[in-house]
Amino acid sequence: MSAHEEDVPTAYSRLSDDTAPTGPLGALLPLLPGLATAAAIAAIAIALRNLIGIAALSPLILSIVLGMVIANTVGAPAWAKPGITFSLRRILRFAIILLGLQLTLSQIGEVGARGLAVVVATLAATFLFTKAAGRLLGVERKLAELIAAGTSVCGASAVIATNTVTEGSDEDVAYAVACVTVFGSIAMIAAPFIGRLLSLDPVAYGLFTGATIHEVAQVVAAAFQGGDAAGHFGTIVKLSRVLMLAPLILALGFAAWDRSAEGPREGRARRGAPMPWFVFGFLALVVVNSLVPISEEIHQGVAFLASFLLSMALAAMGLETHLGKLKRQGLRPALLGLLASLFIASFGLCAIKLAGF
């Protein structure tokens, strides 16, 4: 090591001397600045959403936007990097696990076999269509995969969850989140008009919104435009669709393992494909929520915590996103997001009619 390098200690080397804390406290200290930064952005995003008063405006979206504003103006400070990275990985996975307490097996039963068939068919067809269209448009595989997941499953949450195995860049995630937010919002506005135009009854309209609109908040906002029955059914359908995130991520994880196995032996030894173990935690909490009585207060508290932690993860994502790189993606991914949104709406309507709703 040169003399110059010895004169410029890093944050970690300063904590590694005999006076630095050891054990869990020593590991936690470098994370605190970044965690506090991401938490502050998430809190501001939630406060802004409440102030604006638009329920369909997700704090997840506001968090990534605020993070990007900071990253592209003053820049994310170096001392926050460890905590930001921790938010993108560990906190994100824990938040996804907590989402399991928002769904029960009995709710899935309310959707019925025909309804679930519509949800699964629409999700699978949309994901495969988006991936194929991405190849035709020349959109990079990882970005196309993220747009496909966000459109077919549950918007921004699906994008950041899927990226645990897709491993796209922060700019890929930001672009995909932007696509599903914009086109999901358009779908939310258009859905009531489509429902009236096609004379959909409350069950069919609820199924349509739950099976085709991107974000949970967007589904709730659109579904209740058809009345309480449609709103209730649409929300349950959407939560059932969220459950499909688990098998999707597992399938993508196994696909990533296959791609890793095809690579050079030294590449496999250096870095294997990620295995999304947290998905099993998500499924376990669905089972717990189905079998163990849990008070409404606990449900509300856990739902808020999951939303806050997801907002922290997206704030961290925004802090790592630079607009210059985002612009270089061009308009083709946006066109892919539009085509995917049109496809899921069209396919979903056809599936609903074919299923006899």
C-alpha positions in Angstrom: 0.0 0.0 0.0 1.4 3.4 -0.9 1.9 6.3 1.5 -0.9 8.2 -0.1 -3.3 5.3 0.4 -2.4 5.2 4.0 -3.3 8.9 4.4 -6.8 8.3 3.1 -8.6 5.9 5.4 -12.0 4.7 4.4 -15.1 4.7 6.6 -14.6 1.0 7.1 -10.9 1.2 8.1 -11.8 3.9 10.6 -14.2 1.5 12.3 -11.7 -1.4 12.3 -9.3 -0.2 14.9 -9.2 -1.3 18.5 -11.6 1.5 19.7 -14.3 0.7 17.1 -17.4 -1.3 18.3 -17.4 -5.0 17.5 -20.1 -7.5 17.0 -23.6 -6.6 15.7 -23.2 -2.9 16.8 -20.0 -2.6 14.8 -21.7 -4.1 11.7 -24.7 -1.8 12.1 -22.9 1.5 12.5 -21.8 1.9 8.9 -25.3 1.2 7.7 -27.1 3.8 9.8 -26.5 6.9 7.7 -27.8 5.2 4.5 -30.7 3.6 6.3 -31.7 6.9 7.9 -31.5 8.6 4.5 -33.7 6.0 2.8 -36.1 6.1 5.7 -36.4 9.9 5.6 -37.2 9.8 1.9 -39.8 7.1 2.5 -41.4 9.1 5.3 -41.5 12.2 3.1 -43.1 10.2 0.3 -45.8 8.9 2.5 -46.5 12.4 3.9 -46.7 13.8 0.4 -49.1 11.1 -0.7 -51.3 11.9 2.3 -51.0 15.6 1.7 -51.9 15.3 -2.0 -54.8 13.0 -1.0 -54.7 10.8 -4.1 -55.0 7.2 -2.8 -53.8 5.7 -6.1 -50.5 7.7 -5.9 -48.2 5.1 -4.4 -45.5 6.2 -1.9 -43.3 3.7 -3.7 -43.4 5.8 -6.8 -42.9 9.0 -4.9 -39.9 7.5 -3.1 -38.0 6.5 -6.2 -38.7 9.9 -7.7 -37.4 11.8 -4.7 -34.4 9.5 -4.6 -33.7 10.2 -8.2 -34.0 14.0 -7.7 -31.4 13.8 -4.9 -29.1 11.6 -6.9 -29.2 13.8 -10.0 -28.9 17.2 -8.2 -26.7 17.0 -5.0 -25.8 13.4 -5.4 -26.0 10.5 -2.9 -23.2 10.9 -0.3 -20.5 8.2 -0.1 -21.1 7.7 3.6 -24.7 6.6 2.8 -23.7 3.9 0.4 -23.5 0.8 2.8 -27.0 1.6 4.1 -28.4 2.2 0.6 -27.1 -1.1 -0.5 -28.5 -2.8 2.5 -32.0 -1.3 1.8 -31.8 -2.5 -1.8 -31.2 -6.1 -0.7 -32.1 -7.1 2.9 -34.9 -4.6 3.6 -36.5 -5.2 0.2 -36.6 -9.0 0.8 -38.0 -8.6 4.3 -40.7 -6.3 3.0 -41.8 -8.8 0.4 -42.0 -11.5 3.0 -44.3 -9.2 5.0 -46.6 -8.9 2.0 -47.7 -12.5 2.7 -49.8 -11.3 5.7 -52.1 -9.4 3.2 -53.5 -12.6 1.7 -55.2 -15.7 2.9 -56.1 -19.0 1.1 -59.8 -18.4 1.8 -59.6 -15.1 -0.2 -58.1 -17.0 -3.1 -61.1 -19.4 -2.8 -63.5 -16.5 -3.1 -62.1 -15.8 -6.6 -63.1 -19.3 -7.7 -61.6 -21.7 -10.2 -62.7 -19.8 -13.2 -61.5 -16.5 -11.8 -58.1 -17.9 -10.9 -57.9 -19.5 -14.4 -58.4 -16.0 -15.9 -55.8 -14.5 -13.6 -53.1 -17.2 -14.2 -53.7 -17.3 -18.0 -53.6 -13.5 -18.3 -50.5 -13.2 -16.2 -48.6 -15.9 -18.0 -49.7 -14.7 -21.5 -48.7 -11.1 -20.7 -45.3 -12.1 -19.3 -44.5 -14.3 -22.3 -45.8 -11.7 -24.8 -43.8 -8.9 -23.2 -40.6 -11.0 -23.3 -41.1 -11.9 -26.9 -42.1 -8.3 -27.9 -39.0 -7.1 -26.1 -36.8 -9.3 -28.3 -38.5 -8.0 -31.4 -38.1 -4.4 -30.4 -34.4 -4.9 -29.4 -35.0 -4.1 -25.7 -32.3 -5.6 -23.5 -33.4 -8.9 -21.8 -33.2 -7.8 -18.2 -35.2 -4.6 -18.8 -37.9 -6.4 -20.8 -38.1 -9.0 -18.0 -38.7 -6.3 -15.4 -41.4 -4.6 -17.5 -43.0 -8.0 -18.1 -43.1 -8.7 -14.4 -44.4 -5.3 -13.4 -47.2 -5.3 -16.0 -48.3 -8.9 -15.5 -48.2 -9.2 -11.7 -48.2 -6.1 -9.4 -46.4 -3.0 -10.7 -43.4 -1.5 -8.9 -43.4 -4.2 -6.1 -43.1 -6.9 -8.8 -40.3 -5.0 -10.6 -38.1 -4.7 -7.6 -38.9 -8.2 -6.4 -38.1 -9.7 -9.8 -34.9 -7.8 -9.9 -33.5 -9.9 -7.1 -33.1 -12.6 -9.6 -33.0 -10.7 -12.9 -30.2 -8.4 -11.5 -30.8 -5.5 -13.9 -29.2 -2.1 -13.4 -30.8 0.6 -11.2 -31.6 2.4 -14.4 -33.4 -0.7 -15.7 -35.5 -0.8 -12.5 -36.3 2.9 -12.6 -37.4 2.7 -16.3 -39.6 -0.4 -15.6 -41.2 1.3 -12.6 -41.9 4.4 -14.7 -43.5 2.3 -17.4 -45.8 0.3 -15.1 -46.7 3.5 -13.2 -47.6 5.6 -16.2 -49.5 2.9 -18.1 -51.1 1.5 -15.0 -52.4 5.0 -14.2 -53.9 5.2 -17.7 -55.5 1.8 -17.3 -56.9 2.9 -13.9 -58.6 5.9 -15.6 -59.8 4.0 -18.7 -61.2 0.9 -16.8 -64.5 2.5 -15.7 -65.2 3.7 -19.2 -64.4 0.2 -20.6 -66.7 -1.4 -18.0 -69.6 0.8 -18.9 -69.0 0.4 -22.6 -69.0 -3.4 -22.4 -71.8 -3.5 -19.8 -69.7 -5.6 -17.4 -71.5 -6.7 -14.2 -69.8 -6.0 -10.8 -68.1 -9.5 -10.7 -66.8 -9.2 -14.3 -65.7 -5.6 -13.8 -64.0 -6.4 -10.6 -62.2 -9.4 -12.2 -61.2 -7.2 -15.1 -59.6 -4.5 -12.9 -57.9 -7.0 -10.6 -56.5 -9.1 -13.4 -55.3 -6.4 -15.7 -54.3 -3.2 -13.8 -50.8 -3.0 -12.5 -50.6 -1.5 -9.0 -52.8 -2.6 -6.0 -53.7 1.0 -5.3 -54.6 1.5 -8.9 -56.9 -1.5 -8.9 -58.7 -0.4 -5.7 -59.2 3.1 -7.2 -60.6 1.7 -10.4 -62.6 -1.3 -9.0 -64.7 0.7 -6.6 -65.8 2.9 -9.4 -68.1 -0.1 -10.3 -69.6 -0.2 -6.8 -68.7 -1.9 -3.5 -69.2 -5.4 -4.8 -66.9 -4.8 -7.8 -64.4 -3.1 -5.5 -64.3 -5.9 -3.0 -64.0 -8.6 -5.7 -61.4 -6.6 -7.7 -59.2 -6.2 -4.6 -59.3 -9.9 -3.8 -58.5 -10.8 -7.4 -55.6 -8.4 -7.3 -54.2 -9.9 -4.1 -54.5 -13.4 -5.6 -52.5 -12.1 -8.5 -49.9 -10.8 -6.2 -49.5 -14.4 -4.9 -48.4 -15.4 -8.4 -45.3 -13.3 -7.8 -43.8 -16.2 -5.8 -43.9 -18.9 -8.5 -42.8 -16.3 -11.1 -39.7 -15.4 -9.1 -38.9 -19.0 -8.4 -39.2 -19.8 -12.1 -36.9 -16.9 -13.0 -34.5 -18.0 -10.4 -34.2 -21.5 -11.8 -33.9 -20.1 -15.3 -31.0 -18.0 -14.1 -29.4 -21.1 -12.6 -29.7 -22.7 -16.0 -28.1 -19.8 -17.7 -25.3 -19.8 -15.1 -24.7 -23.6 -15.7 -24.2 -22.9 -19.4 -21.5 -20.4 -18.8 -17.7 -21.0 -18.3 -16.7 -23.2 -15.3 -14.8 -20.3 -13.8 -17.8 -18.0 -14.1 -20.0 -20.6 -12.2 -17.4 -20.8 -9.5 -17.1 -17.1 -9.1 -20.8 -16.2 -9.1 -23.8 -18.4 -9.2 -27.3 -17.3 -10.1 -29.4 -16.0 -7.1 -31.9 -18.2 -5.4 -34.9 -16.2 -4.0 -35.3 -17.9 -0.7 -37.3 -15.0 0.7 -40.2 -16.2 -1.5 -40.7 -19.2 0.8 -41.0 -16.7 3.7 -43.7 -14.9 1.7 -45.6 -18.2 1.2 -45.2 -19.2 4.8 -46.8 -16.0 6.0 -49.7 -16.5 3.6 -50.3 -19.9 5.3 -49.9 -18.4 8.8 -52.4 -15.6 7.9 -54.8 -18.3 6.7 -54.5 -20.5 9.9 -53.8 -18.1 12.8 -56.3 -15.5 13.9 -54.6 -12.1 13.6 -56.2 -8.8 14.7 -57.0 -6.1 12.3 -54.7 -3.7 14.1 -51.8 -6.1 13.6 -52.7 -6.5 9.9 -52.8 -2.7 9.4 -49.5 -2.3 11.2 -47.8 -4.9 9.2 -49.3 -3.5 5.9 -47.9 -0.1 6.8 -44.5 -1.5 7.7 -44.3 -3.4 4.5 -45.3 -0.3 2.5 -42.7 1.8 4.4 -39.9 -0.8 3.9 -40.7 -1.1 0.2 -40.6 2.7 -0.1 -37.2 2.7 1.6 -36.0 0.1 -1.0 -37.2 2.3 -3.9 -35.8 5.4 -2.3 -32.4 3.6 -2.2 -33.0 2.6 -5.9 -33.6 6.2 -6.8 -30.5 7.3 -5.0 -28.5 4.9 -7.3 -30.2 6.0 -10.5 -28.7 8.5 -12.9 -30.9 10.2 -15.5 -28.1 10.2 -18.1 -28.0 6.4 -18.2 -31.8 6.3 -18.1 -32.1 8.5 -21.2 -29.7 6.2 -23.1 -32.4 3.4 -22.9 -34.4 5.4 -25.5 -38.1 5.0 -26.3 -38.3 1.4 -27.2 -38.7 0.2 -23.7 -41.6 2.7 -23.3 -43.2 1.3 -26.4 -42.8 -2.2 -24.9 -44.6 -1.0 -21.8 -47.4 0.4 -23.8 -47.8 -2.8 -25.9 -47.7 -4.9 -22.7 -50.4 -2.8 -21.1 -52.6 -3.0 -24.2 -52.1 -6.8 -24.4 -53.0 -7.5 -20.8 -56.2 -5.5 -21.0 -57.2 -7.1 -24.3 -56.3 -10.6 -23.3 -57.9 -10.2 -19.9 -61.2 -9.1 -21.4 -61.2 -12.0 -23.8 -60.4 -14.5 -21.1 -63.2 -13.1 -18.9 -65.7 -13.5 -21.7 -64.5 -17.0 -22.6 -64.8 -18.0 -18.9 -68.5 -17.0 -18.9 -68.4 -14.0 -16.7 
